[in-house]
Amino acid sequence: MVRGKKIEFTLKKIFIEFHCSKCDKDQKVEVDEYAFSFGESPCELCGSHGNLSVDVKCPDCKNLRGLDIKSW
């Protein structure tokens, strides 16, 4: 890893592809940075548990759901 160099970028669009179980279709939706959420809680056995998820809405049936991106 190179230290001292700052990486700058501009996020233009984020697309999430998922299968909606309610309308049984594959969907691709655009999300913004506010759709992402993160949670973490301490654990006496292993240190901590947490997750990173994104909230998406199916464009066909309007079903709102949270998709888990990573858990630990």
Phi and psi restraints in degrees (range 20) as a CNS / XPLOR table:
assign (resid 1 and name C) (resid 2 and name N)
       (resid 2 and name CA) (resid 2 and name C) 1.0 -90.1 20.0 2
assign (resid 2 and name N) (resid 2 and name CA)
       (resid 2 and name C) (resid 3 and name N) 1.0 125.3 20.0 2
assign (resid 2 and name C) (resid 3 and name N)
       (resid 3 and name CA) (resid 3 and name C) 1.0 -96.6 20.0 2
assign (resid 3 and name N) (resid 3 and name CA)
       (resid 3 and name C) (resid 4 and name N) 1.0 150.7 20.0 2
assign (resid 3 and name C) (resid 4 and name N)
       (resid 4 and name CA) (resid 4 and name C) 1.0 95.3 20.0 2
assign (resid 4 and name N) (resid 4 and name CA)
       (resid 4 and name C) (resid 5 and name N) 1.0 -15.7 20.0 2
assign (resid 4 and name C) (resid 5 and name N)
       (resid 5 and name CA) (resid 5 and name C) 1.0 -100.1 20.0 2
assign (resid 5 and name N) (resid 5 and name CA)
       (resid 5 and name C) (resid 6 and name N) 1.0 126.5 20.0 2
assign (resid 5 and name C) (resid 6 and name N)
       (resid 6 and name CA) (resid 6 and name C) 1.0 -96.2 20.0 2
assign (resid 6 and name N) (resid 6 and name CA)
       (resid 6 and name C) (resid 7 and name N) 1.0 130.6 20.0 2
assign (resid 6 and name C) (resid 7 and name N)
       (resid 7 and name CA) (resid 7 and name C) 1.0 -96.9 20.0 2
assign (resid 7 and name N) (resid 7 and name CA)
       (resid 7 and name C) (resid 8 and name N) 1.0 124.6 20.0 2
assign (resid 7 and name C) (resid 8 and name N)
       (resid 8 and name CA) (resid 8 and name C) 1.0 -117.0 20.0 2
assign (resid 8 and name N) (resid 8 and name CA)
       (resid 8 and name C) (resid 9 and name N) 1.0 139.6 20.0 2
assign (resid 8 and name C) (resid 9 and name N)
       (resid 9 and name CA) (resid 9 and name C) 1.0 -152.3 20.0 2
assign (resid 9 and name N) (resid 9 and name CA)
       (resid 9 and name C) (resid 10 and name N) 1.0 159.7 20.0 2
assign (resid 9 and name C) (resid 10 and name N)
       (resid 10 and name CA) (resid 10 and name C) 1.0 -116.8 20.0 2
assign (resid 10 and name N) (resid 10 and name CA)
       (resid 10 and name C) (resid 11 and name N) 1.0 124.4 20.0 2
assign (resid 10 and name C) (resid 11 and name N)
       (resid 11 and name CA) (resid 11 and name C) 1.0 -84.1 20.0 2
assign (resid 11 and name N) (resid 11 and name CA)
       (resid 11 and name C) (resid 12 and name N) 1.0 119.8 20.0 2
assign (resid 11 and name C) (resid 12 and name N)
       (resid 12 and name CA) (resid 12 and name C) 1.0 -94.6 20.0 2
assign (resid 12 and name N) (resid 12 and name CA)
       (resid 12 and name C) (resid 13 and name N) 1.0 -56.7 20.0 2
assign (resid 12 and name C) (resid 13 and name N)
       (resid 13 and name CA) (resid 13 and name C) 1.0 -146.5 20.0 2
assign (resid 13 and name N) (resid 13 and name CA)
       (resid 13 and name C) (resid 14 and name N) 1.0 143.8 20.0 2
assign (resid 13 and name C) (resid 14 and name N)
       (resid 14 and name CA) (resid 14 and name C) 1.0 -123.6 20.0 2
assign (resid 14 and name N) (resid 14 and name CA)
       (resid 14 and name C) (resid 15 and name N) 1.0 125.2 20.0 2
assign (resid 14 and name C) (resid 15 and name N)
       (resid 15 and name CA) (resid 15 and name C) 1.0 -113.3 20.0 2
assign (resid 15 and name N) (resid 15 and name CA)
       (resid 15 and name C) (resid 16 and name N) 1.0 138.1 20.0 2
assign (resid 15 and name C) (resid 16 and name N)
       (resid 16 and name CA) (resid 16 and name C) 1.0 -117.7 20.0 2
assign (resid 16 and name N) (resid 16 and name CA)
       (resid 16 and name C) (resid 17 and name N) 1.0 129.4 20.0 2
assign (resid 16 and name C) (resid 17 and name N)
       (resid 17 and name CA) (resid 17 and name C) 1.0 -106.8 20.0 2
assign (resid 17 and name N) (resid 17 and name CA)
       (resid 17 and name C) (resid 18 and name N) 1.0 134.2 20.0 2
assign (resid 17 and name C) (resid 18 and name N)
       (resid 18 and name CA) (resid 18 and name C) 1.0 -153.4 20.0 2
assign (resid 18 and name N) (resid 18 and name CA)
       (resid 18 and name C) (resid 19 and name N) 1.0 163.9 20.0 2
assign (resid 18 and name C) (resid 19 and name N)
       (resid 19 and name CA) (resid 19 and name C) 1.0 -104.1 20.0 2
assign (resid 19 and name N) (resid 19 and name CA)
       (resid 19 and name C) (resid 20 and name N) 1.0 120.7 20.0 2
assign (resid 19 and name C) (resid 20 and name N)
       (resid 20 and name CA) (resid 20 and name C) 1.0 -84.1 20.0 2
assign (resid 20 and name N) (resid 20 and name CA)
       (resid 20 and name C) (resid 21 and name N) 1.0 119.3 20.0 2
assign (resid 20 and name C) (resid 21 and name N)
       (resid 21 and name CA) (resid 21 and name C) 1.0 -76.7 20.0 2
assign (resid 21 and name N) (resid 21 and name CA)
       (resid 21 and name C) (resid 22 and name N) 1.0 -20.5 20.0 2
assign (resid 21 and name C) (resid 22 and name N)
       (resid 22 and name CA) (resid 22 and name C) 1.0 -74.5 20.0 2
assign (resid 22 and name N) (resid 22 and name CA)
       (resid 22 and name C) (resid 23 and name N) 1.0 -47.1 20.0 2
assign (resid 22 and name C) (resid 23 and name N)
       (resid 23 and name CA) (resid 23 and name C) 1.0 -101.5 20.0 2
assign (resid 23 and name N) (resid 23 and name CA)
       (resid 23 and name C) (resid 24 and name N) 1.0 0.3 20.0 2
assign (resid 23 and name C) (resid 24 and name N)
       (resid 24 and name CA) (resid 24 and name C) 1.0 56.6 20.0 2
assign (resid 24 and name N) (resid 24 and name CA)
       (resid 24 and name C) (resid 25 and name N) 1.0 48.3 20.0 2
assign (resid 24 and name C) (resid 25 and name N)
       (resid 25 and name CA) (resid 25 and name C) 1.0 -135.1 20.0 2
assign (resid 25 and name N) (resid 25 and name CA)
       (resid 25 and name C) (resid 26 and name N) 1.0 150.9 20.0 2
assign (resid 25 and name C) (resid 26 and name N)
       (resid 26 and name CA) (resid 26 and name C) 1.0 -81.2 20.0 2
assign (resid 26 and name N) (resid 26 and name CA)
       (resid 26 and name C) (resid 27 and name N) 1.0 133.1 20.0 2
assign (resid 26 and name C) (resid 27 and name N)
       (resid 27 and name CA) (resid 27 and name C) 1.0 -125.9 20.0 2
assign (resid 27 and name N) (resid 27 and name CA)
       (resid 27 and name C) (resid 28 and name N) 1.0 153.4 20.0 2
assign (resid 27 and name C) (resid 28 and name N)
       (resid 28 and name CA) (resid 28 and name C) 1.0 -133.8 20.0 2
assign (resid 28 and name N) (resid 28 and name CA)
       (resid 28 and name C) (resid 29 and name N) 1.0 118.0 20.0 2
assign (resid 28 and name C) (resid 29 and name N)
       (resid 29 and name CA) (resid 29 and name C) 1.0 -127.3 20.0 2
assign (resid 29 and name N) (resid 29 and name CA)
       (resid 29 and name C) (resid 30 and name N) 1.0 152.4 20.0 2
assign (resid 29 and name C) (resid 30 and name N)
       (resid 30 and name CA) (resid 30 and name C) 1.0 -91.6 20.0 2
assign (resid 30 and name N) (resid 30 and name CA)
       (resid 30 and name C) (resid 31 and name N) 1.0 134.5 20.0 2
assign (resid 30 and name C) (resid 31 and name N)
       (resid 31 and name CA) (resid 31 and name C) 1.0 -123.5 20.0 2
assign (resid 31 and name N) (resid 31 and name CA)
       (resid 31 and name C) (resid 32 and name N) 1.0 157.3 20.0 2
assign (resid 31 and name C) (resid 32 and name N)
       (resid 32 and name CA) (resid 32 and name C) 1.0 -105.8 20.0 2
assign (resid 32 and name N) (resid 32 and name CA)
       (resid 32 and name C) (resid 33 and name N) 1.0 -179.0 20.0 2
assign (resid 32 and name C) (resid 33 and name N)
       (resid 33 and name CA) (resid 33 and name C) 1.0 -68.2 20.0 2
assign (resid 33 and name N) (resid 33 and name CA)
       (resid 33 and name C) (resid 34 and name N) 1.0 -17.9 20.0 2
assign (resid 33 and name C) (resid 34 and name N)
       (resid 34 and name CA) (resid 34 and name C) 1.0 -81.3 20.0 2
assign (resid 34 and name N) (resid 34 and name CA)
       (resid 34 and name C) (resid 35 and name N) 1.0 -8.1 20.0 2
assign (resid 34 and name C) (resid 35 and name N)
       (resid 35 and name CA) (resid 35 and name C) 1.0 -80.3 20.0 2
assign (resid 35 and name N) (resid 35 and name CA)
       (resid 35 and name C) (resid 36 and name N) 1.0 -13.7 20.0 2
assign (resid 35 and name C) (resid 36 and name N)
       (resid 36 and name CA) (resid 36 and name C) 1.0 -90.2 20.0 2
assign (resid 36 and name N) (resid 36 and name CA)
       (resid 36 and name C) (resid 37 and name N) 1.0 143.2 20.0 2
assign (resid 36 and name C) (resid 37 and name N)
       (resid 37 and name CA) (resid 37 and name C) 1.0 -139.8 20.0 2
assign (resid 37 and name N) (resid 37 and name CA)
       (resid 37 and name C) (resid 38 and name N) 1.0 156.3 20.0 2
assign (resid 37 and name C) (resid 38 and name N)
       (resid 38 and name CA) (resid 38 and name C) 1.0 -138.8 20.0 2
assign (resid 38 and name N) (resid 38 and name CA)
       (resid 38 and name C) (resid 39 and name N) 1.0 140.1 20.0 2
assign (resid 38 and name C) (resid 39 and name N)
       (resid 39 and name CA) (resid 39 and name C) 1.0 -141.9 20.0 2
assign (resid 39 and name N) (resid 39 and name CA)
       (resid 39 and name C) (resid 40 and name N) 1.0 146.8 20.0 2
assign (resid 39 and name C) (resid 40 and name N)
       (resid 40 and name CA) (resid 40 and name C) 1.0 -148.1 20.0 2
assign (resid 40 and name N) (resid 40 and name CA)
       (resid 40 and name C) (resid 41 and name N) 1.0 141.7 20.0 2
assign (resid 40 and name C) (resid 41 and name N)
       (resid 41 and name CA) (resid 41 and name C) 1.0 -139.1 20.0 2
assign (resid 41 and name N) (resid 41 and name CA)
       (resid 41 and name C) (resid 42 and name N) 1.0 143.2 20.0 2
assign (resid 41 and name C) (resid 42 and name N)
       (resid 42 and name CA) (resid 42 and name C) 1.0 -70.6 20.0 2
assign (resid 42 and name N) (resid 42 and name CA)
       (resid 42 and name C) (resid 43 and name N) 1.0 151.6 20.0 2
assign (resid 42 and name C) (resid 43 and name N)
       (resid 43 and name CA) (resid 43 and name C) 1.0 -133.8 20.0 2
assign (resid 43 and name N) (resid 43 and name CA)
       (resid 43 and name C) (resid 44 and name N) 1.0 130.2 20.0 2
assign (resid 43 and name C) (resid 44 and name N)
       (resid 44 and name CA) (resid 44 and name C) 1.0 -70.1 20.0 2
assign (resid 44 and name N) (resid 44 and name CA)
       (resid 44 and name C) (resid 45 and name N) 1.0 -24.5 20.0 2
assign (resid 44 and name C) (resid 45 and name N)
       (resid 45 and name CA) (resid 45 and name C) 1.0 -85.6 20.0 2
assign (resid 45 and name N) (resid 45 and name CA)
       (resid 45 and name C) (resid 46 and name N) 1.0 -44.1 20.0 2
assign (resid 45 and name C) (resid 46 and name N)
       (resid 46 and name CA) (resid 46 and name C) 1.0 -122.0 20.0 2
assign (resid 46 and name N) (resid 46 and name CA)
       (resid 46 and name C) (resid 47 and name N) 1.0 -5.2 20.0 2
assign (resid 46 and name C) (resid 47 and name N)
       (resid 47 and name CA) (resid 47 and name C) 1.0 117.0 20.0 2
assign (resid 47 and name N) (resid 47 and name CA)
       (resid 47 and name C) (resid 48 and name N) 1.0 -68.4 20.0 2
assign (resid 47 and name C) (resid 48 and name N)
       (resid 48 and name CA) (resid 48 and name C) 1.0 -161.7 20.0 2
assign (resid 48 and name N) (resid 48 and name CA)
       (resid 48 and name C) (resid 49 and name N) 1.0 159.2 20.0 2
assign (resid 48 and name C) (resid 49 and name N)
       (resid 49 and name CA) (resid 49 and name C) 1.0 -124.4 20.0 2
assign (resid 49 and name N) (resid 49 and name CA)
       (resid 49 and name C) (resid 50 and name N) 1.0 148.5 20.0 2
assign (resid 49 and name C) (resid 50 and name N)
       (resid 50 and name CA) (resid 50 and name C) 1.0 -165.1 20.0 2
assign (resid 50 and name N) (resid 50 and name CA)
       (resid 50 and name C) (resid 51 and name N) 1.0 177.4 20.0 2
assign (resid 50 and name C) (resid 51 and name N)
       (resid 51 and name CA) (resid 51 and name C) 1.0 -156.3 20.0 2
assign (resid 51 and name N) (resid 51 and name CA)
       (resid 51 and name C) (resid 52 and name N) 1.0 156.2 20.0 2
assign (resid 51 and name C) (resid 52 and name N)
       (resid 52 and name CA) (resid 52 and name C) 1.0 -122.9 20.0 2
assign (resid 52 and name N) (resid 52 and name CA)
       (resid 52 and name C) (resid 53 and name N) 1.0 126.2 20.0 2
assign (resid 52 and name C) (resid 53 and name N)
       (resid 53 and name CA) (resid 53 and name C) 1.0 -138.4 20.0 2
assign (resid 53 and name N) (resid 53 and name CA)
       (resid 53 and name C) (resid 54 and name N) 1.0 165.5 20.0 2
assign (resid 53 and name C) (resid 54 and name N)
       (resid 54 and name CA) (resid 54 and name C) 1.0 -132.1 20.0 2
assign (resid 54 and name N) (resid 54 and name CA)
       (resid 54 and name C) (resid 55 and name N) 1.0 138.2 20.0 2
assign (resid 54 and name C) (resid 55 and name N)
       (resid 55 and name CA) (resid 55 and name C) 1.0 -94.5 20.0 2
assign (resid 55 and name N) (resid 55 and name CA)
       (resid 55 and name C) (resid 56 and name N) 1.0 127.1 20.0 2
assign (resid 55 and name C) (resid 56 and name N)
       (resid 56 and name CA) (resid 56 and name C) 1.0 -129.2 20.0 2
assign (resid 56 and name N) (resid 56 and name CA)
       (resid 56 and name C) (resid 57 and name N) 1.0 155.1 20.0 2
assign (resid 56 and name C) (resid 57 and name N)
       (resid 57 and name CA) (resid 57 and name C) 1.0 -122.9 20.0 2
assign (resid 57 and name N) (resid 57 and name CA)
       (resid 57 and name C) (resid 58 and name N) 1.0 128.5 20.0 2
assign (resid 57 and name C) (resid 58 and name N)
       (resid 58 and name CA) (resid 58 and name C) 1.0 -66.6 20.0 2
assign (resid 58 and name N) (resid 58 and name CA)
       (resid 58 and name C) (resid 59 and name N) 1.0 127.5 20.0 2
assign (resid 58 and name C) (resid 59 and name N)
       (resid 59 and name CA) (resid 59 and name C) 1.0 -69.2 20.0 2
assign (resid 59 and name N) (resid 59 and name CA)
       (resid 59 and name C) (resid 60 and name N) 1.0 -21.1 20.0 2
assign (resid 59 and name C) (resid 60 and name N)
       (resid 60 and name CA) (resid 60 and name C) 1.0 -87.2 20.0 2
assign (resid 60 and name N) (resid 60 and name CA)
       (resid 60 and name C) (resid 61 and name N) 1.0 -54.4 20.0 2
assign (resid 60 and name C) (resid 61 and name N)
       (resid 61 and name CA) (resid 61 and name C) 1.0 -101.9 20.0 2
assign (resid 61 and name N) (resid 61 and name CA)
       (resid 61 and name C) (resid 62 and name N) 1.0 -2.9 20.0 2
assign (resid 61 and name C) (resid 62 and name N)
       (resid 62 and name CA) (resid 62 and name C) 1.0 63.9 20.0 2
assign (resid 62 and name N) (resid 62 and name CA)
       (resid 62 and name C) (resid 63 and name N) 1.0 20.5 20.0 2
assign (resid 62 and name C) (resid 63 and name N)
       (resid 63 and name CA) (resid 63 and name C) 1.0 -74.1 20.0 2
assign (resid 63 and name N) (resid 63 and name CA)
       (resid 63 and name C) (resid 64 and name N) 1.0 124.8 20.0 2
assign (resid 63 and name C) (resid 64 and name N)
       (resid 64 and name CA) (resid 64 and name C) 1.0 -95.1 20.0 2
assign (resid 64 and name N) (resid 64 and name CA)
       (resid 64 and name C) (resid 65 and name N) 1.0 132.2 20.0 2
assign (resid 64 and name C) (resid 65 and name N)
       (resid 65 and name CA) (resid 65 and name C) 1.0 -147.8 20.0 2
assign (resid 65 and name N) (resid 65 and name CA)
       (resid 65 and name C) (resid 66 and name N) 1.0 154.8 20.0 2
assign (resid 65 and name C) (resid 66 and name N)
       (resid 66 and name CA) (resid 66 and name C) 1.0 -102.3 20.0 2
assign (resid 66 and name N) (resid 66 and name CA)
       (resid 66 and name C) (resid 67 and name N) 1.0 127.3 20.0 2
assign (resid 66 and name C) (resid 67 and name N)
       (resid 67 and name CA) (resid 67 and name C) 1.0 -104.3 20.0 2
assign (resid 67 and name N) (resid 67 and name CA)
       (resid 67 and name C) (resid 68 and name N) 1.0 125.7 20.0 2
assign (resid 67 and name C) (resid 68 and name N)
       (resid 68 and name CA) (resid 68 and name C) 1.0 -78.6 20.0 2
assign (resid 68 and name N) (resid 68 and name CA)
       (resid 68 and name C) (resid 69 and name N) 1.0 120.6 20.0 2
assign (resid 68 and name C) (resid 69 and name N)
       (resid 69 and name CA) (resid 69 and name C) 1.0 -89.4 20.0 2
assign (resid 69 and name N) (resid 69 and name CA)
       (resid 69 and name C) (resid 70 and name N) 1.0 -45.2 20.0 2
assign (resid 69 and name C) (resid 70 and name N)
       (resid 70 and name CA) (resid 70 and name C) 1.0 -150.6 20.0 2
assign (resid 70 and name N) (resid 70 and name CA)
       (resid 70 and name C) (resid 71 and name N) 1.0 139.5 20.0 2
assign (resid 70 and name C) (resid 71 and name N)
       (resid 71 and name CA) (resid 71 and name C) 1.0 -131.3 20.0 2
assign (resid 71 and name N) (resid 71 and name CA)
       (resid 71 and name C) (resid 72 and name N) 1.0 151.1 20.0 2
